[in-house]
Amino acid sequence: MTSPDAPGGAPSLAQRRPVVPPDRLLAELVPPRHFADESFATYRPDPAHPSQAAAVTRLSAAAEQILRGGQKSFWKRGKATPVAVYLDGGFGVGKTHLLTSLAHAVGVENAAYGTFVEYTNLVGALGFLPTVEALATRRLVCIDEFELDDPGDTVLMSRLLRELADRGVALAATSNTLPGSLGEGRFAAEDFLREIQALAARFEVLRVDGDDYRHRSVVTDADGLDDDEVRVAAGRRPDATLDDFGDLLAHLATVHPSRYGALLDGVRLVALTGVHAVPTQDVALRLVVLVDRLYDRDVPVLLGGAGERDLFSAEMLAGGYRKKYYRALSRLGSLAADGAALVG
């Protein structure tokens, strides 16, 4: 199937309906392609922010602890628990680089690596106990972008982490929010304070300060490309897709977010015409998940219409999901720069 305005018959993401078996969701819990070759040695700490070098030192030691079988720390009750570290910091300071480096140091065959939403999707596909059994075979479970969007996720993730820790599985997570503040501004967090505090108590918090490295060379509020230029560029590449932005947003509502990665199978360039402000928060959150999957897979984008400018409203950027939106803008800016470079 092709997009109706696509010269050369560029295929359309909006006409794809991927089917993803549960075992694929489990098999894909590995560090993303974007960080496939990264390690602690390739991380370049900023001398102006000593916390970056300190995080490398601590995580390197944590990898050794995990490989030794998990040198135990102790709860107040005297119960032994495995390593659990939590990287807190702003956008683009290298938290994901550090988390993937930890997974590589432990060995990808010994680690499960996914975003928060990928783990909740896994539970939905496999069921809770089969998910615990599957993840308990790993020495380390890495959770990137730990964010709690609703009370159900709070309880689910708290229970999942408790079960894994009880089985001796080491835990590592990244977030832009301290664990005691998860859920803040998005739902009545005080009603679930016990669950949130239980999550926070499990982690040793490592603060990672710094500037967004993606902003050092990329402007994330750039104007869009000319729509005709986007169409022509997509038509010249057999591995490109071409969609009207509004059509793609409507299609995302019909595809479960766990399938957004499969939606991009075989795609090496995503071209979008008529990019405009996202109308509502539910649509915006689906777009955030798609941007994460694009970034994981190093898929450049071409943005026509208004481009990134004013993609999310001022109200969205000031609300409870603001950190998700700013992360998406940071990542989309990087992918858009890669896409623009492809068309010269």
Secondary structure, 3 states (H helix, E strand, C coil): CECCCCCCCCECHHHCCCCCCHHHHHHCCCCCHHHCCCCHHHCCCCCCCHHHHHHHHHHHHHHHHHHCCCCCEECCCCCEECCEEEEEECCCCCHHHHHHHHHHHHCHHHEEEEEHHHHHHHHHHHCHHHHHHHHCCCCEEEEECCCCCCHHHHHHHHHHHHHHHHCCCEEEEEECCCHHHCCCCCCCHHHHHHHHHHHHHCCEEEEECCCCHHHHCCCCCCCCECHHHHHHHHHCCCCEEEEEHHHHHHHHCCCCHHHHHHHCCCCCEEEEECCCCCCCHHHHHHHHHHHHHHHHCCCCEEEECCCCCCCCCHHHHHCCCHHHHHHHHHHHHHHHHHHHHHCC
